């Protein structure tokens, strides 16, 4: 797609979403905000049961898909297929194109051990069975509507026509499968005679015929699997009917299963009519209000039902987005690491990292709960080392090896080299490890290094034959040699040279060796207990980001001790992110309860969530568990924090004073919040590329470079207000003085200032996107 077309379509999609939000706000106003709130409160924690029913439905649909794979299912696990199912349906919520893209994801991300034709056929059969079972349920439900409701003549006529069409589709599908009609290959042969598409069709003709035969054979050769998968799809629709029944019962509305079947059938028709509306936003809710009126229910009841089901869809959609990120990352990692594996840094040069662990005593000193040797290994791996060679001696080497293996953190590209001497010759080591790589990085394993030092080692452009990392007159412990220089040193350097200092002295006498300056705070040798304490202190200093403001630095005073406690246990950064999300949800619930003390406690929980927000990244950096998935998970949790807190604030204020004006301001606020989240997400992807954690730093630099622009000047000097490290303290201030209504108004106005600035900078900075770099990011 041309870039101009993509840029044009993005505002159109945003406009469509905005119109859907406005339509939804209008429907809320028409139904009565107070009645809508009563219905939502009546459901309460019963929403968890709604989520559970939807989860069972996803499991059943995954099982139905797995049955279709027959013997090929041994190549792929059930959890992976469930993740693909959730990811596909998450993307499918964006409309017709999203559904097509979601099915493509299922095909492309399924295990490559499954043949392409079988992957395509399994997804096609699965979608066909789901559609046919939905058509059967819809037909049955519409018959129930015609029998049970006194419909106007014209509406009844339309209903009969729809039933006739659905029955016709079912019959044609049954006959086509029964008689093995060439539904795909026949039209392909016809299209193959048309000039413009003949070449494209002919190249894919064999694949089309293979998929078609697999489809037909599935019914004729394995009827048990066919009907088992069809029955599971029917069970999914039955669970959807149960969801309608449960939700209406929780709202205190007595309904029968027969009526719920009819409601679900009509809802499926609404989904079909709204498939071209991104997210079906507004049209889905409006359709449910009309269906409710048909059954003698209030418009508020229909809107409440649709809102509950919308929240359920968003919940599982978020789970699907996380699955999609994880699966995409796994495929990208597998595709970019063919055998034999050969990594390279951003400069395109590959290097071997030689970790000099000889002379260390077992057990190895630990910093941040990790052995210092392991810290060097993991850091070198993240810096793009193609090979990592660990040099050990024969005395303590076996114990150190066992200690490192027991951590289960070693990367795959590890090579062990055990010498017979405690202090082996550096030239001898270079002769053994130097191979086809462009340069060698010698790293002393008895010290800790700031991550930037390893990154700079991985980005060396090899301007000279050697590069020494120095702190004043001392070597910091990282020494880089070109492949030619390393081989030359292995032959000519005296064999009594056993230290980096000796190698440096010999190289300096032969050629010019440039130095890379290293500050005291960027490294620490760990030989004594005092050294280890200094290393721990410096590690805490490395947790502070350059973009941290005064409030973020104050939060670090509390979050770092919490992270220090957390790393002693098998707690991952993603666990911390999800726990923080739970605190954010609890904060939103207390805001939603209304009243002074509930609002105050909600504000305190919001501040606690703000403090915890820094812990996931701190744990990741201390345990060297940074990942792009963790970064995007943290971003998603940040977005959900704003939604939870603002939604609770709107509900609590409207519930406390009973004033509809709060709902009006709340609608304006949510328009601004959703638009701001969308525009900042688009901008983050464009500016940061493969380094999403660098987004704020890049944006600040770009905005500062255009300080004469008043729009960007305003954004640059006020963006701190919307950060999670500042905004909760603002909430607490207003909660203490019981003037939360002021927060709502200011937030509604401010959020609708944020997204125009973000959209403007998105367009203004669009031409200078950061080039993709290594996916080494902070969580």
For each residue, the residues with C-beta under 8 A, 3 or more apart:
1: 5 6
2: 5 6
3: 6 7
4: 7 8
5: 1 2 8 9
6: 1 2 3 9 10
7: 3 4 10 11 763 766
8: 4 5 11 12
9: 5 6 12 13
10: 6 7 13 14 682
11: 7 8 14 15
12: 8 9 15 16
13: 9 10 16 17 278
14: 10 11 17 18 675 678 679 759
15: 11 12 18 19
16: 12 13 19 20 277 278
17: 13 14 20 21 278 279 281 674 675 678
18: 14 15 21 22 671 675
19: 15 16 22 23 282
20: 16 17 23 24 277 278 279 281 282 283
21: 17 18 24 25 281 282 670 671 674
22: 18 19 25 26 282 671
23: 19 20 26 27 281 282 283 286
24: 20 21 27 28 281 282 285
25: 21 22 28 29 667 671
26: 22 23 29 30
27: 23 24 30 31 282 285 286 289 303
28: 24 25 31 33 36 303 663 667
29: 25 26 33 663
30: 26 27 299
31: 27 28 35 36 289 298 299 300 302 303
32: 35 36 299 300
33: 28 29 36 37 654 660 663
34: 37 38 654 658 660
35: 31 32 38 39 298 300
36: 28 31 32 33 39 40 300 303 304 307
37: 33 34 40 41 651 654 655
38: 34 35 41 42 300
39: 35 36 42 43 251 300 301 303 304
40: 36 37 43 304 307 308 651
41: 37 38 44 655
42: 38 39 250 251 252
43: 39 40 46 47 50 247 250 251 304 308
44: 41 47 250
45: 48
46: 43 49 50 246 247 250
47: 43 44 50 51 308 311 312
48: 45 51 52
49: 46 52 53 246
50: 43 46 47 53 54 243 246 247 308 309 312
51: 47 48 54 55 312 315 316
52: 48 49 55 56
53: 49 50 56 57 239 242 243 246
54: 50 51 57 58 239 243 312 313 315 316
55: 51 52 58 59 316
56: 52 53 59 60 239
57: 53 54 60 61 236 239 240
58: 54 55 61 62 82 85 86 89 316
59: 55 56 62 63 82
60: 56 57 63 64 232 233 235 236 239
61: 57 58 64 65 85 126 130 232 233 236
62: 58 59 65 66 78 81 82 85
63: 59 60 66 67 78 232
64: 60 61 67 68 126 129 130 228 229 230 232 233 236
65: 61 62 68 69 81 85 122 123 126 229
66: 62 63 69 73 78 81
67: 63 64 70 73 225 228 229 232
68: 64 65 121 122 125 126 129 218 225 229
69: 65 66 72 73 76 114 118 122
70: 67 73 218 222 225
71: 74
72: 69 75 76 114 115 118 122
73: 66 67 69 70 76
74: 71
75: 72 111 113 114
76: 69 72 73 80 81 110 111 113 114
77: 80 81
78: 62 63 66 81 82
79: 82 83
80: 76 77 83 84 111 327
81: 62 65 66 76 77 78 84 85 110
82: 58 59 62 78 79 85 86 323
83: 79 80 86 87 320 323 324 326 327
84: 80 81 87 88 105 106 109 110 323 327
85: 58 61 62 65 81 82 88 89 106 320
86: 58 82 83 89 90 316 319 320 323
87: 83 84 90 91 102 105 109 320 321 323 324 327
88: 84 85 91 92 102 103 105 106 320
89: 58 85 86 92 93 102 316 317 320
90: 86 87 93 102 316 317 318 319 320 321 323 324
91: 87 88 94 98 99 101 102 105 320 324
92: 88 89 98 99 102
93: 89 90 98 279 280 313 317
94: 91 97 98 278 279
95: 98 99 275 276 277 278 279 280
96: 99 100 275 276
97: 94 100 101
98: 91 92 93 94 95 101 102 278
99: 91 92 95 96 102 103 275
100: 96 97 103 104
101: 91 97 98 104 105
102: 87 88 89 90 91 92 98 99 105 106
103: 88 99 100 106 107 123 127
104: 100 101 107 108
105: 84 87 88 91 101 102 108 109 324
106: 84 85 88 102 103 109 110 119 123
107: 103 104 110 116 119 120 123
108: 104 105 331
109: 84 87 105 106 327 328 331
110: 76 81 84 106 107 114 119 122
111: 75 76 80 114
112:
113: 75 76
114: 69 72 75 76 110 111 118 119 122
115: 72 118 119
116: 107 119 120 207
117: 120 121 207 210 211 214
118: 69 72 114 115 121 122 214
119: 106 107 110 114 115 116 122 123
120: 107 116 117 123 124 207 211
121: 68 117 118 124 125 210 211 214 215 218
122: 65 68 69 72 110 114 118 119 125 126
123: 65 103 106 107 119 120 126 127
124: 120 121 127 128 211 215
125: 68 121 122 128 129 214 215 218 229
126: 61 64 65 68 122 123 129 130 229
127: 103 123 124 130 131
128: 124 125 131 132 173 215
129: 64 68 125 126 132 133 229 230 233
130: 61 64 126 127 133 134 233 236
131: 127 128 134 135
132: 128 129 135 136 169 170 173 230 233
133: 129 130 136 137 230 233 234 236 237
134: 130 131 137 138 233 237 268
135: 131 132 138 139 166 169 170
136: 132 133 139 140 170 234
137: 133 134 140 141 234 237 241 261 264 265 268
138: 134 135 141 142 166 265 268 269
139: 135 136 142 143 163 166 167 170 265
140: 136 137 143 144 261 265
141: 137 138 144 145 261 262 263 264 265 266 268
142: 138 139 145 146 159 162 163 166 262 265 266
143: 139 140 146 147 163
144: 140 141 147 148 258 259 261 262 265
145: 141 142 148 149 151 159 262 265 266 294
146: 142 143 149 151 156 159 160 163
147: 143 144
148: 144 145 258 259 262
149: 145 146 262 294 295
150:
151: 145 146 155 156 159 294
152: 155 156
153: 156 157
154: 157 158
155: 151 152 158 159
156: 146 151 152 153 159 160
157: 153 154 160 161
158: 154 155 161 162
159: 142 145 146 151 155 156 162 163
160: 146 156 157 163 164
161: 157 158 164 165
162: 142 158 159 165 166 269
163: 139 142 143 146 159 160 166 167
164: 160 161 167 168
165: 161 162 168 169
166: 135 138 139 142 162 163 169 170
167: 139 163 164 170 171
168: 164 165 171 172
169: 132 135 165 166 172 173
170: 132 135 136 139 166 167 173 174
171: 167 168 174 175
172: 168 169 175 176
173: 128 132 169 170 176 177
174: 170 171 177 178
175: 171 172 178 179 181
176: 172 173 179 181 183
177: 173 174 180 181 215 216 219
178: 174 175 219
179: 175 176
180: 177 216 220
181: 175 176 177 186
182: 185 186 212
183: 176 186 187 212
184: 187 188 208 209 211 212 215
185: 182 188 189 205 208 209 212
186: 181 182 183 189 190
187: 183 184 190 191
188: 184 185 191 192 201 204 205 208 209
189: 185 186 192 193 205
190: 186 187 193 194
191: 187 188 194 197 198 201
192: 188 189 197 198 201 202 205
193: 189 190 198
194: 190 191 197 198
195: 198
196:
197: 191 192 194 200 201
198: 191 192 193 194 195 201 202
199: 202 203
200: 197 203 204
201: 188 191 192 197 198 204 205
202: 192 198 199 205
203: 199 200
204: 188 200 201 207 208
205: 185 188 189 192 201 202 208 209
206: 209 210
207: 116 117 120 204 210 211
208: 184 185 188 204 205 211 212
209: 184 185 188 205 206 212 213
210: 117 121 206 207 213 214
211: 117 120 121 124 184 207 208 214 215
212: 182 183 184 185 208 209 215 216
213: 209 210 216 217
214: 117 118 121 125 210 211 217 218
215: 121 124 125 128 177 184 211 212 218 219
216: 177 180 212 213 219 220
217: 213 214 220 221 222
218: 68 70 121 125 214 215 221 222 225 226
219: 177 178 215 216 222 223 226
220: 180 216 217 223
221: 217 218
222: 70 217 218 219 225 226
223: 219 220 226 227
224: 227 228
225: 67 68 70 218 222 228 229
226: 218 219 222 223 229 230
227: 223 224 230 231
228: 64 67 224 225 231 232
229: 64 65 67 68 125 126 129 225 226 232 233
230: 64 129 132 133 226 227 233 234
231: 227 228 234 235
232: 60 61 63 64 67 228 229 235 236
233: 60 61 64 129 130 132 133 134 229 230 236 237
234: 133 136 137 230 231 237 238
235: 60 231 232 238 239
236: 57 60 61 64 130 133 232 233 239 240
237: 133 134 137 233 234 240 241 264
238: 234 235 241 242
239: 53 54 56 57 60 235 236 242 243
240: 57 236 237 243 244 264
241: 137 237 238 244 245 257 260 261 264
242: 53 238 239 245 246 260
243: 50 53 54 239 240 246 247 309 312
244: 240 241 247 248 255 260 263 264 267 305
245: 241 242 248 249 255 257 260
246: 46 49 50 53 242 243 249 250
247: 43 46 50 243 244 250 251 305 308 309
248: 244 245 251 253 255 260 301 305
249: 245 246 252 253 254 255
250: 42 43 44 46 246 247
251: 39 42 43 247 248 301 304 305
252: 42 249
253: 248 249 297 301
254: 249
255: 244 245 248 249 259 260 295
256: 259 260
257: 241 245 260 261
258: 144 148 261 262
259: 144 148 255 256 262 263 295
260: 241 242 244 245 248 255 256 257 263 264
261: 137 140 141 144 241 257 258 264 265
262: 141 142 144 145 148 149 258 259 265 266 295
263: 141 244 259 260 266 267 291 295
264: 137 141 237 240 241 244 260 261 267 268
265: 137 138 139 140 141 142 144 145 261 262 268 269
266: 141 142 145 262 263 269 270 287 291 294
267: 244 263 264 270 271 287 288 291
268: 134 137 138 141 264 265 271 272
269: 138 162 265 266 272 273 287
270: 266 267 273 274 280 283 284 287 288 291
271: 267 268 274 275 280 284
272: 268 269 275
273: 269 270 283 287
274: 270 271 277 280 283 284 287
275: 95 96 99 271 272 280
276: 95 96
277: 16 20 95 274 280 281 282 283
278: 13 16 17 20 94 95 98 281
279: 17 20 93 94 95
280: 93 95 270 271 274 275 277 283 284
281: 17 20 21 23 24 277 278 284 285
282: 19 20 21 22 23 24 27 277 285 286
283: 20 23 270 273 274 277 280 286 287
284: 270 271 274 280 281 287 288 306 310
285: 24 27 281 282 288 289 303 306 307 310
286: 23 27 282 283 289 290
287: 266 267 269 270 273 274 283 284 290 291 306
288: 267 270 284 285 291 292 302 303 305 306
289: 27 31 285 286 292 293 299 302 303 306
290: 286 287 293 294 302
291: 263 266 267 270 287 288 294 295 302
292: 288 289 295 297 298 299 301 302 303 305
293: 289 290 296 297 298 299 302
294: 145 149 151 266 290 291
295: 149 255 259 262 263 291 292
296: 293
297: 253 292 293 301 302
298: 31 35 292 293 301 302
299: 30 31 32 289 292 293 302 303
300: 31 32 35 36 38 39 303 304
301: 39 248 251 253 292 297 298 304 305
302: 31 288 289 290 291 292 293 297 298 299 305 306
303: 27 28 31 36 39 285 288 289 292 299 300 306 307
304: 36 39 40 43 251 300 301 307 308
305: 244 247 248 251 288 292 301 302 308 309
306: 284 285 287 288 289 302 303 309 310
307: 36 40 285 303 304 310 311
308: 40 43 47 50 247 304 305 311 312
309: 50 243 247 305 306 312 313
310: 284 285 306 307 313 314
311: 47 307 308 314 315
312: 47 50 51 54 243 308 309 315 316
313: 54 93 309 310 316 317
314: 310 311 317 318
315: 51 54 311 312 318 319
316: 51 54 55 58 86 89 90 312 313 319 320
317: 89 90 93 313 314 320 321
318: 90 314 315 321 322 636 640
319: 86 90 315 316 322 323
320: 83 85 86 87 88 89 90 91 316 317 323 324
321: 87 90 317 318 324 325 636
322: 318 319 325 326 629 633 636
323: 82 83 84 86 87 90 319 320 326 327
324: 83 87 90 91 105 320 321 327 328
325: 321 322 328 329 628 629 632 633
326: 83 322 323 329 330 629
327: 80 83 84 87 109 323 324 330 331
328: 109 324 325 331 332
329: 325 326 332 333 627 628 629 775
330: 326 327 333 334
331: 108 109 327 328 334 335
332: 328 329 335 336
333: 329 330 336 337
334: 330 331 337
335: 331 332 338
336: 332 333
337: 333 334 341 343
338: 335 341
339:
340:
341: 337 338 386 412 413
342: 350 386
343: 337 350 384 385 386 413
344: 347 348 349 350 384 386
345: 348 349 350 351 383 384 458 459 460 774
346: 384 458 459 773 774
347: 344 459 460 461 462
348: 344 345
349: 344 345 438 439 460 461 462
350: 342 343 344 345 384 386 437 438
351: 345 384 385 386 437 438 439 440 441 457 458 460 480
352: 385 386 387 388 389 433 434 435 437 440 441
353: 377 380 381 383 385 387 388 389 441 443 457
354: 389 391 429 433 440 441 442 443
355: 373 376 377 380 388 389 390 391 443 445
356: 359 391 429 442 443 444 445 500
357: 360 364 373 390 391 392 397 400 445 446
358: 391 392 393 397 419 421 422 423 424
359: 356 393 422 423 446
360: 357 364 373 396 400 445 446
361: 364 396
362: 396 399 400 403
363: 366 371 399 403
364: 357 360 361 371 372 373 374 400 403
365: 371 372 526 527 531 532
366: 363 369 370 371 372 532
367: 370 372 375 448 526 532 535 536 539
368: 375 536 539 567 622 623
369: 366 567 568 622 623
370: 366 367 374 375 378 407 409 622 623 624
371: 363 364 365 366 374 375 403 404 407
372: 364 365 366 367 375 376 445 446 447 448 526 535
373: 355 357 360 364 376 377 390 400 404 445
374: 364 370 371 377 378 404 407 409 410 624
375: 367 368 370 371 372 378 379 448 449 624
376: 355 372 373 379 380 443 445 449
377: 353 355 373 374 380 381 388 390 404 410 411 414
378: 370 374 375 381 382 409 411 624
379: 375 376 382 383 449 451 454 624
380: 353 355 376 377 383 385 388 441 443 454 457 458
381: 353 377 378 385 388 411 413
382: 378 379 451 454 455 624 626 774 776
383: 345 353 379 380 454 455 457 458 459 776
384: 343 344 345 346 350 351 458 774
385: 343 351 352 353 380 381 388 413 441 458
386: 341 342 343 344 350 351 352 413 437
387: 352 353 413 415 433 435 437
388: 352 353 355 377 380 381 385 411 413 414 415
389: 352 353 354 355 415 416 417 433
390: 355 357 373 377 401 404 414 415 416 417 445
391: 354 355 356 357 358 417 418 419 424 429
392: 357 358 396 397 398 400 401 416 417 418 419
393: 358 359 396 397 418 419 421 422 423 424
394: 397 398 418 419 420 421
395: 422
396: 360 361 362 392 393 399 400
397: 357 358 392 393 394 400 401 418
398: 392 394 401 402 418
399: 362 363 396 402 403
400: 357 360 362 364 373 392 396 397 403 404
401: 390 392 397 398 404 405 416
402: 398 399 405 406
403: 362 363 364 371 399 400 406 407
404: 371 373 374 377 390 400 401 407 410
405: 401 402 408 410
406: 402 403
407: 370 371 374 403 404 410
408: 405
409: 370 374 378 624
410: 374 377 404 405 407 414
411: 377 378 381 388 414
412: 341
413: 341 343 381 385 386 387 388
414: 377 388 390 410 411
415: 387 388 389 390 433
416: 389 390 392 401
417: 389 390 391 392 429 432 433
418: 391 392 393 394 397 398
419: 358 391 392 393 394 424 428 429
420: 394 424
421: 358 393 394 424 425
422: 358 359 393 395
423: 358 359 393 498 499
424: 358 391 393 419 420 421 428 429 498
425: 421 428 429 495 496 497 498
426: 429 430 442 489 493 497 498 499 500 502 503
427: 430 431 489 490 491 492 493 494 495 497 503
428: 419 424 425 431 432 490 495
429: 354 356 391 417 419 424 425 426 432 433
430: 426 427 433 434 440 481 486 487 489 490
431: 427 428 434 487 490 491
432: 417 428 429
433: 352 354 387 389 415 417 429 430 440
434: 352 430 431 437 440 483 486 487 490
435: 352 387
436: 483
437: 350 351 352 386 387 434 440 483
438: 349 350 351 462 482 483
439: 349 351 460 462 480 481 482 483 486
440: 351 352 354 430 433 434 437 480 481 482 483 486
441: 351 352 353 354 380 385 457 458 460 478 479 480
442: 354 356 426 478 479 480 481 500 503
443: 353 354 355 356 376 380 449 457 477 478
444: 356 447 477 478 500
445: 355 356 357 360 372 373 376 390
446: 357 359 360 372 477 525 526 527
447: 372 444 476 477 523 524 525 526 535
448: 367 372 375 523 524 526 535 538 539
449: 375 376 379 443 453 454 476 477 478 522 523
450: 453 521 522 523 538 542
451: 379 382 454 455 542 621
452: 455 456 522
453: 449 450 456 457 469 476 478 518 522 523
454: 379 380 382 383 449 451 457 458 478
455: 382 383 451 452 458 459 776
456: 452 453 459 460 516
457: 351 353 380 383 441 443 453 454 460 469 478 480
458: 345 346 351 380 383 384 385 441 454 455 774
459: 345 346 347 383 455 456
460: 345 347 349 351 439 441 456 457 467 480
461: 347 349
462: 347 349 438 439 482
463: 514
464: 467 482 512 513 514
465: 481 482 484 485 511 513
466: 479 480 481 482 485 507 511 513 514
467: 460 464 479 480 513 514 515 516
468: 475 479 480 504 513 514 515 516
469: 453 457 475 476 477 478 479 515 516 518
470: 473 474 475 476 515 516 517 518
471: 474 475 476 517 518 519 520 523
472:
473: 470
474: 470 471
475: 468 469 470 471 479 500 501 504
476: 447 449 453 469 470 471 518 522 523
477: 443 444 446 447 449 469 500 523 525
478: 441 442 443 444 449 453 454 457 469
479: 441 442 466 467 468 469 475 500 503 504
480: 351 439 440 441 442 457 460 466 467 468
481: 430 439 440 442 465 466 485 486 489
482: 438 439 440 462 464 465 466 485 486
483: 434 436 437 438 439 440 486 487
484: 465 487 488
485: 465 466 481 482 488 489 507
486: 430 434 439 440 481 482 483 489 490
487: 430 431 434 483 484 490 491
488: 484 485 491 492
489: 426 427 430 481 485 486 492 493 503 506 507
490: 427 428 430 431 434 486 487 493
491: 427 431 487 488
492: 427 488 489
493: 426 427 489 490 497 503 506
494: 427 497 502 506
495: 425 427 428
496: 425 502
497: 425 426 427 493 494 502 503 506
498: 423 424 425 426 502
499: 423 426 502 503
500: 356 426 442 444 475 477 479 503 504
501: 475 504 505
502: 426 494 496 497 498 499 505 506
503: 426 427 442 479 489 493 497 499 500 506 507
504: 468 475 479 500 501 507 508 513
505: 501 502 508 509
506: 489 493 494 497 502 503 509 510
507: 466 485 489 503 504 510 511 513
508: 504 505 511 513
509: 505 506
510: 506 507
511: 465 466 507 508
512: 464
513: 464 465 466 467 468 504 507 508
514: 463 464 466 467 468
515: 467 468 469 470
516: 456 467 468 469 470
517: 470 471
518: 453 469 470 471 476 522 523
519: 471 522
520: 471 523
521: 450 538 541
522: 449 450 452 453 476 518 519 538
523: 447 448 449 450 453 471 476 477 518 520 538
524: 447 448 531 534 535 538
525: 446 447 477 531
526: 365 367 372 446 447 448 531 532 535
527: 365 446 531
528: 531 532
529: 532 533
530: 533 534
531: 365 524 525 526 527 528 534 535
532: 365 366 367 526 528 529 535 536
533: 529 530 536 537
534: 524 530 531 537 538
535: 367 372 447 448 524 526 531 532 538 539
536: 367 368 532 533 539 540
537: 533 534 540 541
538: 448 450 521 522 523 524 534 535 541 542
539: 367 368 448 535 536 542 543 622
540: 536 537 543 560
541: 521 537 538 544
542: 450 451 538 539 621
543: 539 540 556 560 563 617 618 621 622
544: 541 548 553 556
545: 548 552
546: 697
547: 552 696 697 700
548: 544 545 552 553 556 725
549: 552 553 720 723 725 726
550: 553 554
551: 554 555 720 723 725 726 729
552: 545 547 548 549 555 556 614 723 725
553: 544 548 549 550 556 557
554: 550 551 557 558
555: 551 552 558 559 610 611 613 614 725
556: 543 544 548 552 553 559 560 614 618
557: 553 554 560 561
558: 554 555 561 562 611
559: 555 556 562 563 611 612 613 614 615 618
560: 540 543 556 557 563 564 618
561: 557 558 564 565
562: 558 559 565 566 611 612 615
563: 543 559 560 566 567 614 615 618 619 622
564: 560 561 567 568 622
565: 561 562 568
566: 562 563 569 571 576 615 619
567: 368 369 563 564 571 619 622 623
568: 369 564 565
569: 566
570:
571: 566 567 575 576 619
572: 575 576 619 625
573: 576 577 616 617 619 620 623 625 626 627 630 779
574: 577 578 616 629 630 633 779
575: 571 572 578 579
576: 566 571 572 573 579 580 612 615 616 619
577: 573 574 580 581 616 630 633 634 637 779
578: 574 575 581 582 633 637
579: 575 576 582 583 612
580: 576 577 583 584 609 612 613 615 616 637
581: 577 578 584 585 637 640 641
582: 578 579 585 586
583: 579 580 586 587 605 608 609 612
584: 580 581 587 588 606 609 637 640 641 644 645
585: 581 582 588 589 640 644
586: 582 583 589 590 605
587: 583 584 590 591 602 603 605 606 608 609 644 645 648
588: 584 585 591 592 602 643 644 645 647 648 649
589: 585 586 592 593 602 648
590: 586 587 593 598 599 601 602 605 648
591: 587 588 598 599 602 603 645 648 649 651 652
592: 588 589 647 648 649 651 652 655
593: 589 590 598 602 652 655
594: 598 599 651 652 653 655 656
595: 598 599 652 656
596: 599 600 738
597: 600 601
598: 590 591 593 594 595 601 602 652
599: 590 591 594 595 596 602 603 652 735 738 740
600: 596 597 603 604 732 735 736
601: 590 597 598 604 605
602: 587 588 589 590 591 593 598 599 605 606 645 648 652 735
603: 587 591 599 600 606 607 728 731 732 734 735 736
604: 600 601 607 608 732
605: 583 586 587 590 601 602 608 609
606: 584 587 602 603 609 610 645 728 731 732
607: 603 604 610 611 728 729 731 732
608: 583 587 604 605 611 612
609: 580 583 584 587 605 606 612 613 641 724 728
610: 555 606 607 613 724 725 727 728 729
611: 555 558 559 562 607 608 614 615
612: 559 562 576 579 580 583 608 609 615 616
613: 555 559 580 609 610 616 634 637 638 641 724 725
614: 552 555 556 559 563 611 617 618 725
615: 559 562 563 566 576 580 611 612 618 619
616: 573 574 576 577 580 612 613 619 620 630 634 779
617: 543 573 614 620 621 634 778 779
618: 543 556 559 560 563 614 615 621 622
619: 563 566 567 571 572 573 576 615 616 622 623 625 779
620: 573 616 617 623 624 625 626 627 630 778 779
621: 451 542 543 617 618 624 626 778
622: 368 369 370 539 543 563 564 567 618 619
623: 368 369 370 567 573 619 620
624: 370 374 375 378 379 382 409 620 621
625: 572 573 619 620 630 779
626: 382 573 620 621 630 631 776 777 778 779
627: 329 573 620 630 631 777 779
628: 325 329 631 632 690 692 775 777
629: 322 325 326 329 574 632 633
630: 573 574 577 616 620 625 626 627 633 634 777 778 779
631: 626 627 628 634 635 692 693 777 778 779
632: 325 628 629 635 636 692
633: 322 325 574 577 578 629 630 636 637 779
634: 577 613 616 617 630 631 637 638 779
635: 631 632 638 639 681 684 692
636: 318 321 322 632 633 639 640
637: 577 578 580 581 584 613 633 634 640 641
638: 613 634 635 641 642 724
639: 635 636 642 643 677 681
640: 318 581 584 585 636 637 643 644
641: 581 584 609 613 637 638 644 645 724
642: 638 639 645 646 673 677
643: 588 639 640 646 647 673
644: 584 585 587 588 640 641 647 648
645: 584 587 588 591 602 606 641 642 648 649 731
646: 642 643 649 650 666 669 670 673 747
647: 588 592 643 644 650 651 670
648: 587 588 589 590 591 592 602 644 645 651 652
649: 588 591 592 645 646 652 653 666 740 743 744 747
650: 646 647 653 654 662 663 665 666 669 670 744
651: 37 40 591 592 594 647 648 654 655
652: 591 592 593 594 595 598 599 602 648 649 655 656 740
653: 594 649 650 656 657 659 662 666 740 741 744
654: 33 34 37 650 651 657 658 659 660 662 663 666
655: 37 41 592 593 594 651 652 658
656: 594 595 652 653
657: 653 654 662 741
658: 34 654 655
659: 653 654 662
660: 33 34 654 663 664
661: 664 665
662: 650 653 654 657 659 665 666 741 744
663: 28 29 33 650 654 660 666 667
664: 660 661 667 668
665: 650 661 662 668 669 744 745 748
666: 646 649 650 653 654 662 663 669 670 744 748
667: 25 28 663 664 670 671
668: 664 665 671 672 748 752
669: 646 650 665 666 672 673 744 747 748 751
670: 21 646 647 650 666 667 673 674
671: 18 21 22 25 667 668 674 675 751 752
672: 668 669 675 676 747 748 750 751 752 753 754 755
673: 642 643 646 669 670 676 677 751
674: 17 21 670 671 677 678
675: 14 17 18 671 672 678 679 751 752 755
676: 672 673 679 680 722 751 754 755 758
677: 639 642 673 674 680 681
678: 14 17 674 675 681 682 755
679: 14 675 676 682 683 755 758 759 762
680: 676 677 683 684 754 755 758
681: 635 639 677 678 684 685
682: 10 678 679 685 686 762
683: 679 680 686 687 695 699 758 761 762 765
684: 635 680 681 687 688 692 695
685: 681 682 688 689 692
686: 682 683 689 762 765 766 769
687: 683 684 695 698 699 702 765 769 770
688: 684 685 691 692 693 694 695 698 770
689: 685 686 769 770 771 772 773
690: 628 772 773 774 775
691: 688 694 770 773 775 776 777
692: 628 631 632 635 684 685 688 695 777
693: 631 688 777 778
694: 688 691 697 698 770 777
695: 683 684 687 688 692 698 699
696: 547 699 700
697: 546 547 694 700 701
698: 687 688 694 695 701 702 770
699: 683 687 695 696 702 703 761 765
700: 547 696 697 703 704 716 719
701: 697 698 704 705
702: 687 698 699 705 706 761 765 768
703: 699 700 706 707 712 713 715 716 761
704: 700 701 707 716
705: 701 702
706: 702 703 709 712 764
707: 703 704 712 713 716
708: 713
709: 706 712 713 764
710: 713 714
711: 714 715 757 760
712: 703 706 707 709 715 716 757 760 761 764
713: 703 707 708 709 710 716 717
714: 710 711 717 718 757
715: 703 711 712 718 719 757 758 761
716: 700 703 704 707 712 713 719
717: 713 714
718: 714 715 721
719: 700 715 716 722 723
720: 549 551 723 726
721: 718 726 727 730 750
722: 676 719 726 727 750 754
723: 549 551 552 719 720 726 727
724: 609 610 613 638 641 727 728
725: 548 549 551 552 555 610 613 614 728
726: 549 551 720 721 722 723 729 730
727: 610 721 722 723 724 730 731
728: 603 606 607 609 610 724 725 731 732
729: 551 607 610 726 732 733
730: 721 726 727 733 734 743
731: 603 606 607 645 727 728 734 735 740 743
732: 600 603 604 606 607 728 729 735 736
733: 729 730 736 737
734: 603 730 731 737 739 740 742 743
735: 599 600 602 603 731 732 738 740
736: 600 603 732 733
737: 733 734
738: 596 599 735
739: 734 742 743
740: 599 649 652 653 731 734 735 743 744
741: 653 657 662 744 745
742: 734 739 745 746
743: 649 730 731 734 739 740 746 747
744: 649 650 653 662 665 666 669 740 741 747 748
745: 665 741 742 748 749
746: 742 743 749 750
747: 646 649 669 672 743 744 750 751
748: 665 666 668 669 672 744 745 751 752
749: 745 746 752 753
750: 672 721 722 746 747 753 754
751: 669 671 672 673 675 676 747 748 754 755
752: 668 671 672 675 748 749 755 756
753: 672 749 750 756 757
754: 672 676 680 722 750 751 757 758
755: 672 675 676 678 679 680 751 752 758 759
756: 752 753 759 760
757: 711 712 714 715 753 754 760 761
758: 676 679 680 683 715 754 755 761 762
759: 14 679 755 756 762 763
760: 711 712 756 757 763 764
761: 683 699 702 703 712 715 757 758 764 765
762: 679 682 683 686 758 759 765 766
763: 7 759 760 766
764: 706 709 712 760 761
765: 683 686 687 699 702 761 762 768 769
766: 7 686 762 763 769
767:
768: 702 765
769: 686 687 689 765 766
770: 687 688 689 691 694 698 773
771: 689
772: 689 690
773: 346 689 690 691 770 776
774: 345 346 382 384 458 690
775: 329 628 690 691
776: 382 383 455 626 691 773
777: 626 627 628 630 631 691 692 693 694
778: 617 620 621 626 630 631 693
779: 573 574 577 616 617 619 620 625 626 627 630 631 633 634
